[in-house]
Amino acid sequence: MNNIKKYIALLLALLMLCIPLTACSGSGADTDAGDAAVEEEPDYADPNAEDPEIIYQPESKGIFFEEEAEDAELNMVKSDPSAFVGSWEATSDQAVYFYGNVDITINDDGTWEGNITEEDCTGTWEDQGDHLHMVCDLFSFDLAFEEGGSLIMTETGSDYVLNTVLTKK
């Protein structure tokens, strides 16, 4: 009889040890599966945030220009260089996405200054007849007026052409 009591006591002790282990592993497995199934989007933070793991994506302002579309047919018109003189900025969602910011001032003496992608730059421009060719140490691009009156900044690369509408400040 003592042997039976020992076996029952041992069985109860083992059972008591196994119950918490199965309860923990069961809820942990369910929790892990639930977490994997419901993955939340990361929070976006200020671009100047110290945590490099957080991705910044500026919110859409809802500003779109047809002239910036990839398949847009643009008809540039010859313009007097004086029409370009002044301060210009890019405000569209596409401009914010690709550059962050474009803010330039064109002077009538063949120079320009500005801030593009948070980089200050100064440079010169040359009248090419139907457009101005803008040059600085970091950037080169063309400016031309489209027949509808929009000022178009055109950046060309080996595989792309990027048109950005600039508006007068």
PyMOL commands that set and color helices and strands:
alter all, ss='L'
color gray80, all
select helices_A, chain A and resi 2-37+66-68+81-84+93-99
alter helices_A, ss='H'
color red, helices_A
select strands_A, chain A and resi 76-77+86-89+102-106+111-116+119-127+132-136+140-146+151-156+161-168
alter strands_A, ss='S'
color yellow, strands_A
deselect
rebuild
show_as cartoon
